[in-house]
Amino acid sequence: MFFKSKNLYIEWSEVTIPWLKIFTIEPYREITDCPSYAIDELWRTVLICEKTLREYYKPDKINIASFGNQLPRVHIHIMARFADDSHFPESMWGERQREGDLILPDRAVFETRLIAALNAANVCS
């Protein structure tokens, strides 16, 4: 976990692409179980994460998903995808297409930028 607010936290998925996961602090099972303030914060955070991923990593595509089948609580996946990543154009849960040897900019710099963007937008209070 590299960011936490009163209602949610953000983690990295340790894979070969930039992949964030946003979780609600409370273990709501479905998005419609969340109170409106948590839904608002969650979606505003998703949009800021997407924008910051796009600006920093310059991916070919952003994927956003919410399954919760194996972990039945609200969480959103946001993935920066590249035409030469290991699974593209398949989903990251799909069949590997090739060896993906992406050379990406420093993750710590991205985290600093994302936290600054979240704070500037006053999304997470």
Sequence and secondary structure as in RCSB ss.txt:
>XXXX:A:sequence
MFFKSKNLYIEWSEVTIPWLKIFTIEPYREITDCPSYAIDELWRTVLICEKTLREYYKPDKINIASFGNQLPRVH
IHIMARFADDSHFPESMWGERQREGDLILPDRAVFETRLIAALNAANVCS
>XXXX:A:secstr
  EE SSEEEEE  SSS EEEEEESS  SSGGGS HHHHHHHHHHHHHHHHHHHHHH  SEEEEE   SSS S E
EEEEEE TTSSSTTS TTS   S        HHHHHHHHHHHHHHTT   
